Amino acid sequence: MGEENVGTLEMLNQLGCELDENGEYEEMKEVWESCLAGRTKVLGEDHTLTLMTVGTLGNVYAILGNYEKALEFLRESFGGTRKDVGEESS
């Protein structure tokens, strides 16, 4: 199927979830980074699934204690999501 196939990307997503459940965070980070690269290329950086992957990577970096990198990813995810769904008016 190849690394740029939507099915392959979904399998990477599932693998990342399994690694999370097993506490294998370093390997999980590598899988999520591959998933992010593929989703960015195939779906675009503003696609909902890409932004979810960015947020997940932020959480992974927080688990690994790299809070600066975590904040960077979480801000990117939040900013993209706000742009995607729009801001609510008060």
N, C-alpha and C positions, 0 to 999 in steps of 0.2 A: 504494500500500500504506500509506503514512503512516509517520510517525516512531515510532509506537507499535506497529508491526507486528513480530512476531518475525523475519520474513524481512528486513525493512529493517534491523533491529538486527544481524543476522548479516552483512549486506552492509557495514555500518559497521565491524564487527569486521574483516572481510577487507580493507577499504580501509586501516584502521589498520595492519594487518600489511604491506601493500604499501608504505605510506609509510615504515614502519620500515626495510624492506629498501632503500629509496632514500635513506635518511638525511634525510628531510623531517620533522624532529622537531617543529617548531612547528605545522605543519599536522596532524601525527599527534596531537598533544596535543588540538587542537580536535575532531578526529574521535572520539577516545576519550572526551572529556568529553561529547559528544553521545550516544555509545553508553552511557555510564554513566547519564546522565539518563534515557534511554529504558528501559534495563534496570531501573533502580531503580523507575520508574513501573510498568512492565509486569510484572516478575518479583518485585519487592520487594528491599529492601536486603540481606537475608540469603541470597538465592539464590546458588548456586554460580557461575553465569555473571556475576552482578553483582559478586561478590567477586573473581573473576578479573580483571574490568575495573578494579576499584579497585587491585589489585596492579599491573596493567599501567600504569596512570596513575602509580603510584608510581615505576616504573622509568623512565617518560618524564621525569618531573620530575627524577630523578637524572641522566639523560643531559643534560638542559638546565641542570644545575648548581644547581637549587633543592632542596637537600638537606633543608631543613626541611619543605617541602611533600611531598617524596618520603617522608620518614619518617612523616609524618602518614598518607598513603595506605597505606603498607606496614603500619603498625600496625593500621589499620582492617581491612585485608584479612586479616591474620594473626588478629586477634581474632575476626572473623566466621567465618573458616574453622575455628578451634578450637571455636567454639560449634556450628558446623554438624556437624562430624565427631566432636566430643567429644575429651576428653583421654585419652591412654592412661594406665592405672594402672601403677605400677612393681611 
